[in-house]
């Protein structure tokens, strides 16, 4: 049975030259950027958190204070203002959103 529609007998090494229109942009956009910061405020209704974060080298961002939407408001449970956190960002909807947030160790 051929689940890959015509690619059954094609070794992975030979797929390197396949044209995969748009894949590079999609993969780049989903890159995860890691940061550390302090929570200034949380709006659980809108699923947003305001952070004062350190530099995020992968984005060439200096330390600053800014608000971010979160992928799922449930991830804000247990997060409190004043708490130091580690967080992951991904590009979404013309900006960046938090896809993971947890208290720093």
DOTORRO-331252 format. One record per atom (N, C-alpha, C, O): z, y, x negated; residue in three letters. Coordinates in steps of 0.05 Angstrom, whole numbers, plus 5000, padded with zeros to 4 digits. Each point is the difference from the previous one (the first is absolute). Layout:
<nodes>
ZYXALA ...
</nodes>
This chain:
<nodes>
500049764983UNK 500050245017UNK 500050254982UNK 501550014981UNK 496950185025UNK 499850244984UNK 501450245014UNK 498950125018UNK 503549944973UNK 501550225011UNK 499350274989UNK 500850205011UNK 497749804967UNK 499350254987UNK 497150095006UNK 499050194987UNK 499749685032UNK 497350085009UNK 498150044976UNK 499350234994UNK 499849554994UNK 498050024980UNK 501150034972UNK 498450024981UNK 504149985015UNK 501250034973UNK 501449744991UNK 501450004980UNK 498349795035UNK 501449754995UNK 499649894972UNK 502049934987UNK 495650075003UNK 499449894974UNK 499950204977UNK 499249944978UNK 501650315027UNK 499850214980UNK 502750024986UNK 502050095012UNK 498149844962UNK 502550034985UNK 500950294998UNK 498350185001UNK 504349864998UNK 501150274999UNK 498850174978UNK 499550245004UNK 500049654973UNK 498950154978UNK 497350125006UNK 499350214990UNK 499249665027UNK 497350105008UNK 500250215022UNK 498050135006UNK 504349915005UNK 500350205022UNK 500550284988UNK 499950195015UNK 500549834959UNK 500650264989UNK 497850215004UNK 500650245000UNK 496949675003UNK 497850185004UNK 499350055029UNK 498250155006UNK 503349745013UNK 499650045028UNK 500550295007UNK 502050114991UNK 496450005026UNK 500450275009UNK 502049995024UNK 499449875020UNK 502850264978UNK 502050015021UNK 500550285008UNK 502050134993UNK 496149985022UNK 500050285008UNK 502750095010UNK 501049885019UNK 500050334969UNK 502550125010UNK 502649874990UNK 502150115004UNK 497749664984UNK 502449854992UNK 501650164979UNK 502550005001UNK 496250134981UNK 501450144979UNK 501750225012UNK 502350044991UNK 496650115028UNK 501550225012UNK 502449895016UNK 502150124999UNK 497449665015UNK 502249895016UNK 502349914982UNK 502350045006UNK 497049824973UNK 502049904982UNK 501550234986UNK 502449984997UNK 496250224995UNK 501250234987UNK 501950145019UNK 502250084992UNK 497049965032UNK 501650145020UNK 502649855006UNK 501950135008UNK 498249614989UNK 502349855006UNK 501849954976UNK 501949845000UNK 497550314978UNK 501749984976UNK 502950095008UNK 500350195014UNK 501649674975UNK 502850065005UNK 501050184978UNK 499649944976UNK 501850285031UNK 501150184981UNK 503149995004UNK 500950035022UNK 500549944956UNK 502949975002UNK 501450254992UNK 499250154982UNK 503049915033UNK 501650234994UNK 502949965004UNK 500949805012UNK 500750394979UNK 502950005004UNK 500750285009UNK 498950194991UNK 503149825027UNK 500850265009UNK 502649995016UNK 501349795001UNK 499450445010UNK 502450035016UNK 499150085028UNK 498450195003UNK 502749685017UNK 499450065028UNK 501350265008UNK 502450034998UNK 496050165013UNK 501150255010UNK 500449995030UNK 501950115011UNK 496349755003UNK 500249985029UNK 498249785010UNK 498149924987UNK 502549995037UNK 498549795014UNK 499550085029UNK 501850105013UNK 495849864996UNK 499350035028UNK 499149735010UNK 497649944999UNK 504249915012UNK 499449725009UNK 498050005023UNK 498449825002UNK 501750395015UNK 498150015023UNK 497150024991UNK 498349875012UNK 501250294968UNK 497350044990UNK 499349814977UNK 497749994991UNK 504449874998UNK 499549824978UNK 499450154974UNK 498149924986UNK 503450295009UNK 499550164975UNK 502650034985UNK 502250005011UNK 497550024963UNK 502350044982UNK 499350224980UNK 497850014990UNK 504250165004UNK 499650224981UNK 501549914975UNK 502349935000UNK 496350084977UNK 501149924974UNK 499750214979UNK 498050155000UNK 503949874982UNK 499750144975UNK 499549774979UNK 501849864993UNK 495750124998UNK 499349784982UNK 499450104972UNK 499350234995UNK 501049584987UNK 499350054972UNK 496949994997UNK 498649965020UNK 500450084956UNK 497149984995UNK 498949735009UNK 501349804996UNK 496350205015UNK 498649765006UNK 497549994983UNK 498050125007UNK 502349754970UNK 497950014979UNK 497349905010UNK 497950114992UNK 502049685025UNK 497549895008UNK 498450205018UNK 497649965003UNK 503750245008UNK 498750205016UNK 499850274985UNK 498950205011UNK 502249814965UNK 500250254985UNK 501650215015UNK 499350244999UNK 502749685016UNK 501750185015UNK 502550074984UNK 501249834989UNK 499550435010UNK 502650074988UNK 502249945020UNK 499549935023UNK 503050104968UNK 502349975018UNK 499750225022UNK 499350234994UNK 501349705031UNK 499950195022UNK 501449895024UNK 500849775001UNK 499450405019UNK 501249925026UNK 497850015021UNK 498650205002UNK 501249585013UNK 497949995020UNK 500749785021UNK 501649834995UNK 497150195028UNK 500349815021UNK 497849805000UNK 497750064993UNK 503049695015UNK 498049785001UNK 500449855027UNK 502349965008UNK 495549965004UNK 500349815022UNK 500549734988UNK 499349944977UNK 501949885039UNK 500549734991UNK 498249815016UNK 499350065023UNK 499949724965UNK 498249815013UNK 501349895025UNK 498649955021UNK 504050004978UNK 501549895023UNK 502750135001UNK 501649984980UNK 499050165041UNK 502650145003UNK 502449824996UNK 502250094992UNK 497549655013UNK 502249814997UNK 501049994971UNK 502349934995UNK 496050134986UNK 500849994972UNK 502050224993UNK 501250004978UNK 499250205040UNK 501950214995UNK 502849925007UNK 501950154994UNK 498549625019UNK 502749915007UNK 501649964975UNK 499149874981UNK 503350255018UNK 501749974977UNK 499550224979UNK 501650024981UNK 496350135022UNK 499450224981UNK 501450255010UNK 499750075024UNK 501850074959UNK 501650235008UNK 499450244982UNK 499349964977UNK 500950295034UNK 499850234983UNK 502049994977UNK 502249915003UNK 496850174973UNK 501750004976UNK 499649744984UNK 500949994977UNK 497949815035UNK 499749744987UNK 497750014980UNK 497950125005UNK 502549764971UNK 497949974980UNK 498449765008UNK 501149785005UNK 496250254995UNK 498349785009UNK 497749954980UNK 499250184985UNK 499849585016UNK 497549924988UNK 498049975023UNK 500649895021UNK 496950214975UNK 498149995022UNK 497249954989UNK 499450064977UNK 498949835040UNK 497249954994UNK 498350155019UNK 500550015024UNK 497450124966UNK 498150155016UNK 497249884999UNK 499349874980UNK 499250175042UNK 497249934999UNK 498550235015UNK 501150145017UNK 496349894976UNK 498450215013UNK 499449915028UNK 499249775005UNK 501150415014UNK 499549945028UNK 499650255016UNK 501550194997UNK 496549825020UNK 499550225018UNK 499950274986UNK 501250205009UNK 497549824968UNK 499650254986UNK 502450094984UNK 500050224989UNK 502149625010UNK 502450064984UNK 501249754989UNK 498649804995UNK 504050205002UNK 501449764990UNK 502249935019UNK 501350175011UNK 499249574991UNK 502249915017UNK 501749804984UNK 499049864982UNK 503550125026UNK 501849814987UNK 499649735013UNK 500149975025UNK 499549834958UNK 499649725010UNK 502549834993UNK 500249785010UNK 501550334974UNK 502549864993UNK 502050204991UNK 499450194985UNK 503149795024UNK 502250184991UNK 502649845001UNK 500649865019UNK 500950164959UNK 502649864999UNK 501950154982UNK 499150164982UNK 503549815021UNK 501950134983UNK 499649924971UNK 499449774994UNK 500950424988UNK 499749954971UNK 502449834991UNK 502250035011UNK 497449814969UNK 502249844989UNK 501550174979UNK 501949904988UNK 
</nodes>
